[in-house]
């Protein structure tokens, strides 16, 4: 019967949507390998509480591509529901993942406590859904065997199975993963791209390449478009910053704590060095962003030539005069007293919570101010509403008028664009089936059409929970 002697791929997240990456490889020897176990975000968030679609107790190993929440956010749930195998990742990914998961757990616990108190007053506390996981659940994750892998080194995952991590150039510690396994009397190789970086070398170096993939599972976040050239994006960013500050306003930037925040700090530091930055205070108002920036400083050798140059010159990669870290809540609140001349970098990057919402409440109604979006805004988020032209937004049950100028600068994206995805795939010496994940369906359909034209290859758009037999 077909499939009895073949490997099978199943996706249980990031299927026709961007978030929730979770892909299961079932090998003919009975081994089950999970690649990523991420959280759904935005409109898809309720899916986090649904069953996995597979038995966590029967998963033999978890391979993590990188530490973004949409790739690691359901790992505590996986462990809580019975996963007992080893977890593989780069050392930097483990450090960042711990920060990301603890932050996620604390936010969910705080949200639960708030909702529970309100429900108590209504006598409806039994209806309040508990958090997906707690801080204790995150701590339990690290009781599992955690195996640090190095770029470019093959390692054994199980009988007849080995894997290798290669630098994906996306965030610190990120990787695409090659898995080689025995099938019949031969060997097959499947590659999971994780999230691929672009050619922009602000903080991260360029992505590496692989040569062989009998099957390729590749992200498609920006499969429908090309990013603006970095020089143009930086030029626009500088202009918005300068114009706003000289107009006695503030600049508010929602930013992902990992990679995007460090990109912005590098650009602002270069502006300071080149005397292009008007006098101002730059607030890094994201505790997670502060912690992750400190982790980036530990791995200077894995950063871009620009960052290594900063380190050699200053002994610091990101710090410059005027940059202020605000880890405590009271520090954050005091920013509201700064009427002008401030650049505020705050999380969360998709405006789903965190300190950025407080800054929107205090700043977005002011015409002198500017909001700069430098990252993807998922459907169903406040960020997406603003980007699409909302005149009013609701923050903490209050309607707020949007009067600040709104700017979307996508050249800073940590994801490869359409051209870069195509170029990366063309670099394979042998490329078999291609499976598209981690992208909105309409964008995947565009990429599929382009691949047929430019590569003479028709990819498969992966559906949730469906079995795909691997040739």
C-alpha positions as CSV (number, residue, x, y, z in Angstrom):
1,X,0.0,0.0,0.0
2,X,1.3,3.5,-0.9
3,X,2.9,5.2,2.1
4,X,3.8,2.0,4.0
5,X,7.5,2.4,3.1
6,X,7.6,6.2,2.7
7,X,8.2,9.1,5.0
8,X,5.2,11.4,5.7
9,X,5.0,15.1,6.3
10,X,2.2,16.7,8.3
11,X,1.8,20.3,9.3
12,X,0.0,21.3,12.4
13,X,0.5,25.1,12.2
14,X,1.6,27.8,9.7
15,X,-0.6,26.1,7.1
16,X,-2.1,28.8,4.8
17,X,-1.4,31.3,7.6
18,X,1.9,32.8,8.9
19,X,2.0,31.9,12.5
20,X,2.0,28.6,14.5
21,X,4.8,26.8,12.8
22,X,4.7,23.1,13.7
23,X,5.7,20.3,11.3
24,X,5.8,16.6,11.9
25,X,8.0,14.2,10.0
26,X,7.0,10.6,10.3
27,X,9.7,8.2,9.1
28,X,9.3,4.6,7.9
29,X,11.3,3.3,10.9
30,X,8.6,4.7,13.2
31,X,10.5,7.8,14.3
32,X,8.5,11.0,14.7
33,X,10.4,14.3,14.5
34,X,8.8,17.6,15.2
35,X,10.2,20.8,13.6
36,X,9.2,23.8,15.7
37,X,6.1,24.1,17.9
38,X,5.0,27.7,17.6
39,X,2.2,29.9,18.8
40,X,-0.6,31.2,16.6
41,X,-0.9,35.0,16.8
42,X,-3.5,37.5,15.7
43,X,-6.8,36.2,14.3
44,X,-5.6,32.6,14.7
45,X,-4.7,32.9,18.4
46,X,-7.7,30.8,19.7
47,X,-6.2,27.8,17.8
48,X,-3.5,27.6,20.5
49,X,-6.0,26.0,22.9
50,X,-7.0,23.3,20.4
51,X,-5.5,19.8,20.4
52,X,-2.3,19.4,18.5
53,X,-3.6,16.9,16.0
54,X,-0.9,14.4,17.0
55,X,0.1,12.7,20.3
56,X,2.9,14.6,22.0
57,X,3.9,11.5,23.9
58,X,4.8,9.8,20.6
59,X,7.1,12.5,19.3
60,X,10.7,11.3,19.6
61,X,12.6,14.6,19.1
62,X,11.9,18.4,18.6
63,X,14.2,20.4,16.3
64,X,13.8,24.2,16.7
65,X,14.8,26.5,13.9
66,X,14.8,29.8,15.9
67,X,13.4,31.5,18.9
68,X,10.5,33.6,17.6
69,X,7.2,33.0,19.5
70,X,5.5,31.7,16.4
71,X,8.1,28.9,16.2
72,X,8.6,28.1,20.0
73,X,5.4,29.4,21.7
74,X,3.6,26.1,22.2
75,X,6.6,24.1,23.4
76,X,5.5,24.3,27.1
77,X,2.1,23.0,26.0
78,X,3.8,20.2,24.1
79,X,5.8,19.2,27.3
80,X,2.8,19.6,29.5
81,X,0.9,17.1,27.3
82,X,3.5,14.4,27.4
83,X,6.5,15.2,25.1
84,X,9.6,13.6,26.7
85,X,12.2,13.7,24.0
86,X,15.3,15.8,23.5
87,X,15.1,19.4,22.1
88,X,17.7,20.5,19.6
89,X,18.7,24.1,18.8
90,X,21.6,26.4,18.7
91,X,22.9,27.8,22.0
92,X,21.7,31.3,21.2
93,X,18.3,30.0,20.3
94,X,18.0,28.3,23.7
95,X,18.9,31.6,25.4
96,X,16.4,33.6,23.4
97,X,13.7,31.0,23.6
98,X,13.8,31.1,27.4
99,X,13.4,34.9,27.4
100,X,10.5,34.7,24.9
101,X,8.6,31.9,26.6
102,X,9.0,33.4,30.1
103,X,7.7,36.7,28.7
104,X,4.8,35.0,27.0
105,X,3.9,33.0,30.2
106,X,4.0,36.2,32.4
107,X,1.7,38.1,30.0
108,X,-0.8,35.3,29.8
109,X,-0.8,34.9,33.6
110,X,-1.3,38.6,34.1
111,X,-4.1,38.6,31.5
112,X,-5.8,35.7,33.2
113,X,-5.7,37.4,36.6
114,X,-7.2,40.5,35.2
115,X,-10.0,38.6,33.4
116,X,-10.6,36.5,36.5
117,X,-11.1,39.5,38.8
118,X,-13.6,41.0,36.4
119,X,-15.4,37.7,36.0
120,X,-15.6,37.4,39.8
121,X,-17.5,40.6,40.0
122,X,-20.0,39.2,37.6
123,X,-20.1,35.8,39.2
124,X,-18.7,34.2,36.0
125,X,-15.2,33.1,37.1
126,X,-15.9,29.5,36.0
127,X,-16.0,30.7,32.4
128,X,-12.5,32.2,32.4
129,X,-10.1,30.2,30.4
130,X,-6.8,29.6,32.1
131,X,-3.5,30.6,30.4
132,X,-2.1,28.2,27.8
133,X,0.8,27.7,30.2
134,X,2.5,29.2,33.2
135,X,6.0,30.3,34.2
136,X,6.4,26.9,35.9
137,X,5.5,25.1,32.7
138,X,8.2,27.1,30.9
139,X,10.7,26.1,33.6
140,X,9.6,22.4,33.1
141,X,10.6,22.6,29.4
142,X,14.3,22.9,30.3
143,X,14.1,19.7,32.4
144,X,14.0,17.9,29.1
145,X,17.4,17.0,27.5
146,X,18.5,20.1,25.6
147,X,21.1,19.6,23.0
148,X,23.1,22.5,21.7
149,X,24.0,22.2,18.0
150,X,26.6,24.1,16.0
151,X,26.2,25.4,12.5
152,X,27.5,23.1,9.8
153,X,28.0,20.0,12.0
154,X,26.0,16.8,11.3
155,X,24.6,15.2,14.5
156,X,22.7,11.9,15.1
157,X,18.9,12.3,15.9
158,X,18.1,8.6,15.9
159,X,18.8,5.3,14.2
160,X,19.6,6.1,10.5
161,X,18.7,9.7,11.0
162,X,21.1,12.7,11.2
163,X,20.6,16.5,10.9
164,X,22.6,19.6,10.2
165,X,21.8,23.3,11.1
166,X,22.9,26.0,8.7
167,X,22.7,29.8,9.3
168,X,19.4,31.2,8.1
169,X,20.4,34.8,8.6
170,X,17.0,35.6,10.1
171,X,17.7,36.2,13.8
172,X,20.5,35.4,16.1
173,X,20.8,31.6,16.3
174,X,18.3,30.9,13.5
175,X,18.8,28.0,11.2
176,X,17.4,26.0,8.3
177,X,17.6,22.3,9.0
178,X,18.7,19.5,6.8
179,X,17.5,16.0,7.9
180,X,18.9,13.0,6.2
181,X,17.2,9.6,6.8
182,X,17.3,6.1,5.5
183,X,14.5,5.0,3.2
184,X,14.7,1.4,1.9
185,X,18.3,0.9,0.9
186,X,18.9,4.6,0.1
187,X,19.1,7.9,1.8
188,X,16.7,10.9,1.5
189,X,17.2,14.5,2.5
190,X,14.5,16.9,3.6
191,X,15.1,20.6,4.3
192,X,13.0,22.8,6.6
193,X,13.7,26.4,5.9
194,X,12.4,27.8,9.2
195,X,12.3,31.6,8.5
196,X,14.9,32.7,5.9
197,X,16.6,36.1,6.3
198,X,17.1,38.6,3.5
199,X,20.2,40.0,1.9
200,X,20.2,43.0,4.3
201,X,23.2,42.8,6.5
202,X,22.4,45.2,9.3
203,X,22.7,42.9,12.3
204,X,22.6,39.4,10.8
205,X,25.0,38.0,8.2
206,X,23.7,36.6,4.9
207,X,21.9,33.3,4.7
208,X,23.8,30.2,3.8
209,X,22.8,27.7,1.1
210,X,22.2,24.0,0.9
211,X,22.8,21.8,-2.2
212,X,20.4,18.8,-1.9
213,X,16.8,18.6,-1.0
214,X,14.6,15.7,-2.1
215,X,11.9,17.6,-0.3
216,X,11.9,21.2,0.8
217,X,9.5,22.8,3.3
218,X,9.9,26.5,2.8
219,X,8.3,29.6,4.3
220,X,6.4,32.0,2.1
221,X,5.7,35.1,4.3
222,X,6.6,37.5,1.5
223,X,6.1,35.2,-1.4
224,X,4.0,37.7,-3.2
225,X,6.4,40.7,-3.2
226,X,9.9,42.1,-3.1
227,X,11.1,44.4,-0.4
228,X,12.3,47.8,-1.1
229,X,16.1,48.1,-1.3
230,X,17.6,48.6,2.1
231,X,19.2,51.9,1.1
232,X,15.8,53.3,0.2
233,X,14.2,52.0,3.4
234,X,17.0,53.5,5.6
235,X,16.7,56.8,3.7
236,X,13.0,57.0,4.4
237,X,13.4,55.9,8.0
238,X,16.0,58.7,8.5
239,X,13.7,61.3,6.9
240,X,10.7,60.4,9.1
241,X,12.9,60.4,12.2
242,X,14.5,63.7,11.4
243,X,11.4,65.5,10.2
244,X,9.4,64.4,13.2
245,X,12.1,65.3,15.8
246,X,12.7,68.7,14.1
247,X,8.9,69.3,14.1
248,X,9.0,68.8,17.9
249,X,7.3,65.5,17.9
250,X,8.0,62.0,19.0
251,X,8.6,58.8,17.0
252,X,6.9,55.6,18.1
253,X,8.1,52.3,16.7
254,X,6.5,49.0,17.5
255,X,9.3,46.5,17.2
256,X,9.9,42.8,17.6
257,X,12.3,42.3,20.6
258,X,14.5,40.0,18.6
259,X,16.5,41.2,15.6
260,X,14.3,44.1,14.5
261,X,15.0,46.1,17.6
262,X,18.7,45.5,17.2
263,X,18.5,46.5,13.5
264,X,16.9,49.8,14.6
265,X,19.6,50.4,17.2
266,X,22.3,49.8,14.6
267,X,20.7,52.3,12.2
268,X,20.2,54.9,14.9
269,X,23.8,54.4,16.2
270,X,25.1,54.9,12.6
271,X,23.0,58.1,12.3
272,X,24.5,59.3,15.6
273,X,28.0,58.6,14.4
274,X,27.4,60.3,11.1
275,X,25.9,63.4,13.0
276,X,22.5,62.8,11.2
277,X,20.5,62.3,14.4
278,X,18.9,65.4,15.9
279,X,19.3,65.8,19.6
280,X,16.9,63.3,21.2
281,X,16.4,60.6,23.7
282,X,16.0,57.0,22.4
283,X,14.0,54.8,24.7
284,X,14.3,51.1,24.4
285,X,11.1,50.4,26.3
286,X,10.8,46.7,26.1
287,X,12.2,44.5,28.9
288,X,12.4,41.5,26.5
289,X,14.1,43.7,24.0
290,X,16.7,44.8,26.6
291,X,17.4,41.2,27.6
292,X,17.7,40.0,24.0
293,X,20.0,42.9,23.1
294,X,22.3,41.7,25.9
295,X,22.2,38.2,24.5
296,X,23.1,39.6,21.0
297,X,26.1,41.2,22.6
298,X,27.3,37.8,23.8
299,X,27.5,36.4,20.2
300,X,29.3,39.2,18.4
301,X,31.1,36.7,16.2
302,X,27.7,35.6,14.7
303,X,26.7,39.1,13.8
304,X,27.2,41.2,10.7
305,X,30.5,42.9,9.8
306,X,28.9,46.3,10.7
307,X,28.1,45.1,14.3
308,X,31.6,43.6,14.7
309,X,33.1,47.0,13.6
310,X,31.0,48.8,16.2
311,X,32.2,46.4,18.9
312,X,35.8,46.9,17.9
313,X,35.4,50.7,18.0
314,X,33.3,51.1,21.1
315,X,33.4,47.9,23.0
316,X,29.6,47.9,22.6
317,X,27.6,46.8,19.6
318,X,24.4,48.9,20.2
319,X,25.0,51.5,22.9
320,X,25.4,55.2,22.0
321,X,24.8,58.5,23.8
322,X,21.1,59.2,24.3
323,X,20.1,55.6,24.3
324,X,18.1,54.8,27.5
325,X,17.0,51.3,28.6
326,X,13.7,51.4,30.6
327,X,13.2,47.9,32.1
328,X,10.9,48.9,34.9
329,X,7.3,49.9,34.6
330,X,7.9,53.2,36.4
331,X,10.7,54.0,33.9
332,X,8.2,53.4,31.1
333,X,5.5,55.6,32.6
334,X,7.9,58.5,32.8
335,X,8.3,58.5,29.0
336,X,4.8,59.9,28.9
337,X,6.2,63.2,30.4
338,X,8.5,63.6,27.4
339,X,6.4,65.9,25.1
340,X,8.9,66.0,22.3
341,X,12.3,64.8,21.1
342,X,11.9,61.1,21.8
343,X,12.2,58.0,19.8
344,X,10.3,55.2,21.6
345,X,11.0,51.6,20.6
346,X,8.5,49.3,22.3
347,X,6.9,45.9,22.1
348,X,5.0,44.0,21.0
349,X,6.0,44.1,17.4
350,X,2.5,43.2,16.2
351,X,0.8,45.5,18.7
352,X,-1.0,42.6,20.4
353,X,-0.1,43.7,23.9
354,X,2.8,45.1,25.8
355,X,4.0,48.7,26.3
356,X,3.4,49.8,22.8
357,X,-0.3,50.0,23.4
358,X,0.3,52.5,26.3
359,X,2.4,54.6,24.0
360,X,-0.3,54.6,21.3
361,X,-2.8,55.7,23.9
362,X,-0.6,58.7,24.9
363,X,0.9,59.5,21.5
364,X,-1.0,58.4,18.5
365,X,-3.6,61.1,18.7
366,X,-1.0,63.9,18.4
367,X,-0.4,65.2,14.8
368,X,3.2,66.1,15.6
369,X,4.1,62.5,16.2
370,X,4.9,59.6,13.8
371,X,4.4,55.9,14.0
372,X,6.9,53.7,12.0
373,X,6.0,50.1,11.4
374,X,9.1,48.1,10.5
375,X,7.6,44.6,10.6
376,X,4.8,42.3,9.6
377,X,1.4,43.0,11.1
378,X,-0.8,39.9,11.3
379,X,-4.5,39.9,10.4
380,X,-6.6,40.7,13.4
381,X,-4.0,42.9,15.2
382,X,-4.2,46.6,16.1
383,X,-1.1,47.1,14.1
384,X,-2.8,45.7,11.0
385,X,-5.8,48.0,11.6
386,X,-3.5,51.1,11.7
387,X,-1.5,50.1,8.7
388,X,-4.7,49.6,6.7
389,X,-5.8,53.2,7.5
390,X,-8.0,53.0,10.7
391,X,-9.0,56.4,11.9
392,X,-9.9,55.1,15.4
393,X,-8.4,52.2,17.4
394,X,-9.6,50.7,20.7
395,X,-7.0,50.4,23.4
396,X,-8.0,49.1,26.8
397,X,-11.7,49.7,26.1
398,X,-11.1,53.3,25.0
399,X,-11.5,54.7,21.5
400,X,-8.4,56.6,20.5
401,X,-8.2,58.9,17.4
402,X,-5.3,58.2,15.0
403,X,-3.8,61.5,14.0
404,X,-0.1,60.7,14.0
405,X,1.5,60.2,10.6
406,X,1.7,56.4,9.9
407,X,4.7,55.0,8.0
408,X,5.3,51.4,6.9
409,X,8.9,50.7,5.9
410,X,9.2,47.0,5.0
411,X,12.8,47.0,3.9
412,X,13.8,46.1,7.4
413,X,12.0,42.8,7.2
414,X,13.9,39.8,8.6
415,X,12.2,37.6,6.0
416,X,13.4,36.9,2.5
417,X,11.2,38.4,-0.2
418,X,10.0,36.7,-3.4
419,X,13.2,37.2,-5.3
420,X,15.3,36.0,-2.5
421,X,13.2,32.9,-1.9
422,X,13.4,32.1,-5.6
423,X,17.2,32.7,-5.7
424,X,17.7,30.5,-2.6
425,X,15.8,27.7,-4.1
426,X,17.6,28.0,-7.4
427,X,20.9,27.5,-5.6
428,X,20.1,23.9,-4.8
429,X,22.0,21.4,-7.1
430,X,19.2,18.9,-6.6
431,X,15.7,20.0,-5.6
432,X,12.7,17.7,-5.5
433,X,9.2,18.5,-4.1
434,X,8.6,21.9,-2.6
435,X,6.0,22.5,0.1
436,X,4.9,26.0,1.0
437,X,4.1,26.9,4.6
438,X,4.2,30.0,6.9
439,X,2.3,32.3,4.6
440,X,-1.2,33.6,3.9
441,X,-2.9,31.7,1.2
442,X,-3.2,34.5,-1.3
443,X,0.5,35.2,-1.0
444,X,1.3,31.5,-1.5
445,X,-0.8,31.4,-4.6
446,X,1.2,34.2,-6.1
447,X,4.5,32.5,-5.2
448,X,3.2,29.2,-6.7
449,X,2.5,31.0,-10.0
450,X,5.9,32.7,-10.0
451,X,7.7,29.4,-9.3
452,X,5.9,27.7,-12.2
453,X,7.1,30.5,-14.5
454,X,10.7,31.0,-13.2
455,X,11.6,27.6,-11.9
456,X,9.3,25.3,-13.9
457,X,8.3,23.8,-10.6
458,X,4.9,23.6,-9.1
459,X,5.0,23.7,-5.3
460,X,2.4,22.2,-2.9
461,X,0.5,24.5,-0.6
462,X,0.4,22.6,2.7
463,X,-3.0,22.1,4.4
464,X,-3.4,21.5,8.1
465,X,-3.1,17.9,9.2
466,X,-3.0,16.4,5.7
467,X,-0.5,13.5,5.0
468,X,2.0,14.3,2.3
469,X,4.0,11.2,1.2
470,X,7.6,12.1,0.5
471,X,9.1,10.8,-2.7
